[in-house]
Structures are given as structure tokens and as C-alpha cells.
Amino acid sequence: MIVKRAFVIPDQHFPIHDHKAVAVTLKAIELVKPDIFINLGDVGEWSSVSSHKYKRRKRPPLEYQLPEVKKEIKEVNKQIDRFDKALDKVGCKERHILAGNHDEWLDAFVEENPYLDEYTFRNACKWDERGYEYRKYNEVLTIGKLSFIHGAFTGNHAKKHLDVYGSSIMYGHVHDVARHSATHLGGNISSWAMGCLKDMSAQNNTWLKGRLHNWNHAFGIVNFYKNGNFQVEVIDIIDGHASVWGTELS
């Protein structure tokens, strides 16, 4: 018997998200009616405070940076509001946010400007006010026998996450979908990379410099059972279309 059902979303990178993929994901939330919502992080792109932005040029005075930072925070919050509205509609009250490496750029910005505490990721996106349980970058969330983090590794990441953490784990960060399984004395464990909801078009990812990639749009549904066991469904989104329990969403 299913005790609780969770809905998991990977890296969104607002405001350069894929509009179709996000729209489908919001519809899926209303269909699934989860008890738990888990955001795996990299909620914003945070280009306004990127460590790469001023790599080859002088950083401007703070008064020139702040309007851009404020604009991006406003845009990201607008998209988070859409998810909160869908979650409110289905009565999902348990909500978790796992900060990603992009999200940490906001915190690094505040470390440089310690009098601007309202610009930390936690404060700027109002996670406490929104009712989310907040976890720092790669701080582990565990529900039943499944753990969640933003993501710690890239190369051969599915195996690496499983080997290092030693238990079933779900993560984002790498933007592709992958699974790796192993059998230990305690039983079978698996890792899941959950893709992303980011715009994958070349014009919005110039840093890829035309390279091919293996990114995928997806989200996850996890059924938790009384004994802590679980069942994972990875739902691929293809060109703004997904199928959930026989229902076509677009």
C-alpha cells in the first residue's frame, strides 16, 4: 500500500527554462496530486551573479549590478509562484528545496557584499515564507530508503553517486537521464539522474559553443511504501509532450 507519493523536478534554470516542458510538468502535478514535492535545485540560472560573467572584464560598481540581480530574482520568483499555485491546488503541503550550484552563486554574491543578506538564495526566493524545507547545496534529504541531493559528480555520474553515497539516491545537476544499479549484502540500490527543465536550444546555451549534448527534459514520480521501500517513475518530456498513467499531456 502506497503511503505517500512524491513529485520530483530537476534543474529549471529560470528564466531560461523550457516553456513547454515546464507547462507539461505543472499539468502533471495537478494529475498526480502528490503528497510531497521535491525541487532538486538550480532553480535559477543566476547569470546576473555568475562567477563567469566578469571573468574577462572588470566587475562594475555594485549600483550597476543590483538592478540586474533584482530583475532576475523577480523573474525566478514568478516561475516558482506557478509551481506553488499548482501545489496549493492539489493540497500538497510538504515541500523541499535542495539548493544547487547555480543557486549558490547568489550566496557567493552576498559573501562579497555581506550587508545584502536579503539576496541569499534562501531569502531571495522566500523559501521559508513559502513553507519549503530548505537544504544547502548537496545536503542530503532522505525519505524512506531513497535519498535526494542536487548532484555532486559529472563524469560517469550515475555509478559515481551510487558508489560514493552507498544508498539509493536521486539527483539533478547533469541535465541528462541515467540510472545505475548495484546489489550489496543489504539488497539492491540504484541511482537516478533526473534530467532538467532548462531550455536546451543553442541560442540560450551559448556557453556550450555548439557542442552536442545528451540533456533530457524529465520529472519524477516516487511512490513510498510503509516499510520505506519505493518505486520510481522517470517521465520523459519529448518536445513538450509527456504521458503519465495513460494520460497525454502537452
C-alpha positions as CSV (number, residue, x, y, z in Angstrom):
1,M,0.0,0.0,0.0
2,I,1.3,3.4,-1.0
3,V,1.9,5.7,2.0
4,K,3.0,8.8,0.2
5,R,3.7,10.0,-3.3
6,A,6.4,12.5,-4.2
7,F,6.8,14.6,-7.3
8,V,10.4,15.5,-8.2
9,I,11.6,18.2,-10.6
10,P,15.2,18.7,-11.7
11,D,17.2,21.8,-12.8
12,Q,14.9,24.6,-14.1
13,H,17.4,27.4,-14.6
14,F,14.6,30.1,-14.7
15,P,14.2,32.3,-16.6
16,I,15.9,30.3,-19.4
17,H,13.6,27.3,-18.8
18,D,11.9,25.3,-21.5
19,H,8.4,26.8,-21.5
20,K,6.7,23.7,-22.9
21,A,8.5,21.3,-20.5
22,V,7.5,23.5,-17.5
23,A,3.9,23.7,-18.7
24,V,3.7,19.9,-19.0
25,T,5.2,19.5,-15.6
26,L,2.7,21.8,-14.0
27,K,-0.2,19.8,-15.6
28,A,1.4,16.6,-14.3
29,I,1.4,17.9,-10.8
30,E,-2.4,18.5,-11.0
31,L,-2.8,15.0,-12.4
32,V,-0.6,13.2,-9.9
33,K,-1.7,15.2,-6.8
34,P,1.5,14.4,-4.8
35,D,1.8,14.4,-1.1
36,I,5.4,15.6,-1.3
37,F,7.2,18.0,-3.7
38,I,11.0,17.9,-4.1
39,N,12.9,20.5,-6.1
40,L,16.4,19.3,-6.8
41,G,17.8,22.8,-7.3
42,D,19.4,25.1,-9.9
43,V,16.1,26.8,-9.7
44,G,17.6,29.9,-11.3
45,E,20.3,30.4,-14.0
46,W,21.5,33.4,-11.9
47,S,23.5,34.8,-14.8
48,S,23.4,38.2,-13.0
49,V,25.8,36.9,-10.3
50,S,27.6,34.2,-12.3
51,S,31.2,33.6,-11.4
52,H,31.9,33.6,-15.2
53,K,30.1,36.8,-16.0
54,Y,33.1,39.1,-15.4
55,K,35.8,36.6,-16.0
56,R,37.4,38.6,-18.8
57,R,36.3,42.1,-17.8
58,K,36.2,44.3,-14.8
59,R,33.3,43.9,-12.4
60,P,31.2,47.1,-12.4
61,P,30.2,49.0,-9.2
62,L,27.5,47.4,-7.2
63,E,24.9,50.0,-8.1
64,Y,25.1,48.8,-11.7
65,Q,24.8,45.2,-10.7
66,L,21.9,45.3,-8.4
67,P,19.2,46.3,-10.9
68,E,20.1,43.2,-13.0
69,V,20.2,41.0,-9.9
70,K,16.8,42.3,-8.7
71,K,15.3,41.7,-12.2
72,E,16.4,38.1,-12.3
73,I,15.2,37.4,-8.7
74,K,11.8,38.8,-9.7
75,E,11.7,36.6,-12.8
76,V,12.7,33.4,-10.9
77,N,10.1,34.1,-8.2
78,K,7.4,34.5,-10.8
79,Q,8.1,31.0,-12.0
80,I,8.3,29.5,-8.5
81,D,4.9,31.1,-7.9
82,R,3.4,29.0,-10.7
83,F,4.6,25.7,-9.0
84,D,3.3,26.9,-5.6
85,K,-0.1,27.6,-7.2
86,A,-0.3,24.1,-8.7
87,L,0.8,22.6,-5.3
88,D,-1.7,24.6,-3.4
89,K,-4.4,23.5,-5.8
90,V,-3.8,19.8,-5.1
91,G,-3.2,20.3,-1.4
92,C,0.5,19.3,-1.4
93,K,1.9,20.8,1.8
94,E,5.2,19.0,2.2
95,R,7.7,20.8,0.0
96,H,11.5,20.5,-0.1
97,I,14.1,22.7,-1.9
98,L,17.7,21.4,-2.4
99,A,19.9,24.3,-3.4
100,G,22.0,23.8,-6.5
101,N,25.5,25.0,-7.5
102,H,23.9,27.8,-9.6
103,D,21.8,28.8,-6.6
104,E,24.9,29.1,-4.5
105,W,26.1,31.9,-6.8
106,L,23.6,34.2,-5.0
107,D,25.2,33.2,-1.7
108,A,28.6,33.9,-3.0
109,F,27.4,37.3,-4.1
110,V,26.3,38.0,-0.6
111,E,29.6,36.8,0.8
112,E,31.2,39.5,-1.2
113,N,28.6,42.0,0.0
114,P,27.7,40.8,3.5
115,Y,25.2,43.7,4.1
116,L,22.9,42.3,1.4
117,D,21.6,39.3,3.2
118,E,18.2,39.6,1.5
119,Y,19.9,38.4,-1.7
120,T,20.9,34.9,-0.5
121,F,19.1,32.2,-2.4
122,R,17.1,31.2,0.7
123,N,15.9,34.8,1.3
124,A,15.6,36.0,-2.3
125,C,13.3,33.2,-3.2
126,K,11.4,33.3,0.1
127,W,11.7,29.6,0.7
128,D,10.8,29.8,4.4
129,E,7.9,32.1,3.7
130,R,6.7,29.7,1.0
131,G,6.8,26.8,3.5
132,Y,9.6,24.8,2.0
133,E,12.1,22.7,4.0
134,Y,15.5,24.1,2.9
135,R,18.7,22.2,2.3
136,K,22.0,23.7,1.4
137,Y,23.9,22.6,-1.7
138,N,24.3,18.8,-1.6
139,E,22.9,18.5,1.9
140,V,21.0,15.2,1.7
141,L,17.3,14.7,2.0
142,T,16.2,11.1,2.9
143,I,12.7,9.8,2.7
144,G,12.2,6.1,3.4
145,K,15.0,4.3,1.7
146,L,15.6,6.9,-1.0
147,S,17.9,10.0,-0.7
148,F,18.0,13.2,-2.7
149,I,20.7,15.7,-3.5
150,H,21.3,18.3,-6.2
151,G,24.2,16.4,-7.6
152,A,27.9,16.1,-6.8
153,F,29.6,14.5,-9.8
154,T,29.5,14.7,-13.6
155,G,31.7,12.1,-15.4
156,N,30.2,8.5,-15.1
157,H,27.9,10.2,-12.6
158,A,25.3,7.5,-12.1
159,K,27.8,5.0,-10.9
160,K,29.9,7.6,-9.0
161,H,26.9,8.8,-7.0
162,L,25.9,5.2,-6.1
163,D,29.5,4.2,-5.2
164,V,30.1,7.3,-3.0
165,Y,26.8,7.6,-1.2
166,G,26.2,3.9,-0.9
167,S,22.5,4.0,-1.0
168,S,19.7,4.7,-3.4
169,I,19.9,8.3,-4.5
170,M,18.2,10.7,-6.9
171,Y,19.9,13.9,-8.2
172,G,19.9,16.5,-10.9
173,H,22.8,18.7,-11.9
174,V,24.0,16.9,-15.0
175,H,20.8,17.5,-17.1
176,D,20.7,14.0,-18.6
177,V,18.6,11.0,-17.6
178,A,20.5,7.9,-16.3
179,R,20.3,5.0,-13.9
180,H,22.8,2.7,-12.3
181,S,22.1,-0.2,-10.0
182,A,24.1,-2.5,-7.8
183,T,23.4,-5.3,-5.4
184,H,25.0,-5.2,-2.0
185,L,24.6,-7.6,1.0
186,G,21.8,-5.3,2.2
187,G,19.9,-5.6,-1.2
188,N,19.6,-3.7,-4.4
189,I,20.3,0.0,-4.6
190,S,20.1,2.4,-7.6
191,S,20.9,6.0,-8.5
192,W,18.8,8.2,-10.8
193,A,19.8,11.3,-12.8
194,M,16.7,13.2,-13.4
195,G,17.4,15.4,-16.5
196,C,16.4,19.1,-16.5
197,L,13.7,21.6,-17.4
198,K,16.1,24.0,-18.9
199,D,15.8,25.4,-22.5
200,M,18.1,23.2,-24.5
201,S,18.3,25.3,-27.6
202,A,21.7,26.6,-28.8
203,Q,20.8,30.3,-28.7
204,N,20.1,30.1,-24.9
205,N,23.2,28.0,-24.1
206,T,26.0,29.8,-25.9
207,W,28.5,28.5,-23.4
208,L,28.1,25.1,-25.0
209,K,29.8,26.6,-28.1
210,G,27.8,24.4,-30.5
211,R,28.7,21.1,-28.8
212,L,26.2,18.3,-28.9
213,H,24.9,17.2,-25.5
214,N,22.8,14.4,-24.0
215,W,20.4,16.6,-22.0
216,N,16.8,15.5,-21.5
217,H,13.6,17.0,-20.1
218,A,12.0,14.9,-17.4
219,F,10.5,14.8,-14.0
220,G,9.9,12.0,-11.5
221,I,7.2,10.4,-9.5
222,V,8.1,8.3,-6.4
223,N,5.7,6.1,-4.5
224,F,6.8,5.4,-0.9
225,Y,5.6,2.3,0.9
226,K,5.1,1.7,4.7
227,N,8.4,-0.2,5.1
228,G,10.4,2.5,3.4
229,N,10.6,0.8,0.0
230,F,9.8,2.9,-3.0
231,Q,9.0,2.9,-6.7
232,V,10.5,5.4,-9.1
233,E,8.9,6.6,-12.4
234,V,11.0,8.8,-14.6
235,I,8.7,10.6,-17.0
236,D,10.5,11.9,-20.2
237,I,9.2,15.1,-21.8
238,I,9.7,15.0,-25.6
239,D,9.1,18.2,-27.4
240,G,6.7,19.4,-24.8
241,H,4.7,16.2,-24.6
242,A,4.6,13.5,-21.8
243,S,2.5,10.5,-20.9
244,V,1.5,10.0,-17.3
245,W,-0.5,6.9,-16.3
246,G,-2.1,6.8,-19.8
247,T,-2.9,10.5,-19.9
248,E,-1.2,12.5,-22.7
249,L,0.0,15.9,-21.5
250,S,1.1,18.8,-23.7
